Structure formats: structure tokens, C-alpha cells
């Protein structure tokens, strides 16, 4: 029973990444190498973030919300944007289109995040004797993170790779990207600052991922149209 629960939680956490790869043209164009390169860039970026957090953040004995520390943590978290920029613009890719490139980078980035932050808690916790909803919620959170990461990669593609985008949409693109990049800080504030239950935070993340992905899709479609 415990292994069955672990298998269900693992499938919910990592299954959508595999489905995304197989159900889209990513598998047809053999973009696995791009996904792996993006995952490696994510791991390096995470290492840099950990070094910065250990250097600049103070260790607190209490899990209270400290505005100054959280702002600094959010600023360090924006290193992810730099990592995505490097993955999209500097890492060599196969001859794939811009549409497939940002999807492959976002997918590899999100899968590496899920593997690094959720595999060990699942292996230790989901195999416990006592059933808990926490690990299923973590799987749903991983799905929301997948949608947000692909959305951020798409916005990065518009910012850094597409030159002929409508000038009126540039502020909207950058604002939307800033909101998506700040989502970890927002959810952290909901957890610690407002003391939201984990289920409510995950519900917010799922709703936010749907809204931001819809906005990103509309922006991407608008930038795909030929100039009038």
C-alpha cells in the first residue's frame, strides 16, 4: 500500500513532464538534448543561489516572515531569470524553431526542479505508514511549477529572441515575466506572512499558473502575427 501511494505521488509529480514531451512535437524533433542542457544550467543556477543564500541570508531559529530577508531571498531567486537567459541564448541547440526551443528549455528546467526538490521528500514521506495528502499536493504544485516555468521560458523567448514584436506589448511582456518570476516569493509570503494552509497555497499556484499561461499564450500569439 505504501509503495502504491509512492508510485501514485511520483506519477503525479513527474508524469506530466513525460506526457508534455511525448504529446508535443518536442519528441518528434529530438529536443531531449536541449532539455538535458537546460536541466544542467538549472543545477548550476541552483548551486549559485545556494551559495548566495548561505552568504547573505541570516539563519533564523524561528520560521517567521522577515520582510527584509524575504526580499533578499526573492532578489536571489531572480537568478533563475539569468539562468533561463543563458539557456535560451547561449547554450547551443539543434536546428529547432524558437517555439520548440523555449518549450524544451522550460521542460528541462521544470523537470530538474521537480527532481531536485521533490524526489527525496516523496521517497522518504510517501512510503510512510500513515497516509497524508501532502505528497499529492506536492505533485500538484510540481504541475503548477511546470506551467509557470514554460510560461517564463516563453516570455523570455519573446524578450530575448524575438526582435519584431509590437512595441506596445513590450511593457506587458516584461511585467508578466516579472510576476511569473516573483511567484516563489509570492507563495512564500502566503505560507509564512499570511499563514495559509498548504492546500490553499497549492490552489492559488494552480490558479495563478492557468491565468499566467493564458496571458503568455495571448502575448505569444500577438507577437506571431505579421506586422500591419
Phi, psi and omega in degrees: 000318181294319178294324178296319178295318178298317180298317179297315180294319180294320179295321179292326183281314187254341182301315181300331178295316179292320179296318179301316182294318184282328186274351180248171179294359181301319180289326181292326182265009175053060181263016181300323179299320177295320177299317181294318178298319178296322178296321178294317177299322177299315181297319178294317178298319179296321177298317178296319178297319179296320178296317179295319179295319179292333182276318191253336182271144178271144178275122181251141178284340181249152181266040181277163180274116177250113188300315181298314180293322180291324176294319178294321178295321177295323177296318176295324179298337179288356171298337176301324179296319177297321178296318177295322177300315180296317182295325182278327190249333188252331180285134180288139181233166171291175180283076179243158182286167179298322180299316181286330182295311183292328178292317180294318179295314179296321179294313179297321179296313182293322179293319178297322178296315179296319181294319185285321188258346187237342182293312182296313176301324178294314182297322182278315189271318185289344177268006179290163182287332183266127180288139176217149179279351188302318185284330172294321177294325176296324175296318177296322178297322177297322177294318177297321179294324176299313181296317180293322181292316177296322177297317179294321177296322177295318178294321175298323177297320178292322183288318192253339185249331183263119183269330188261041178276151179299132183296331181292337182270350184301311178299324180293319180297313182292322178295315179298317178298321178296320179294316180296317180294330181274000184302319177301321178292322179295313180293327177294323177294321178297321181291309188265316183289317182256358177056044176288148172292152183301322180297322179291322178296316180296320177299318177298317181297319179296316179295316180297321180295321178293317181295312183291326177291324177295315178298317179297318179299317179295320178295318181295318178296320180295324180282343178281339182290144178292148181296140181278000000 
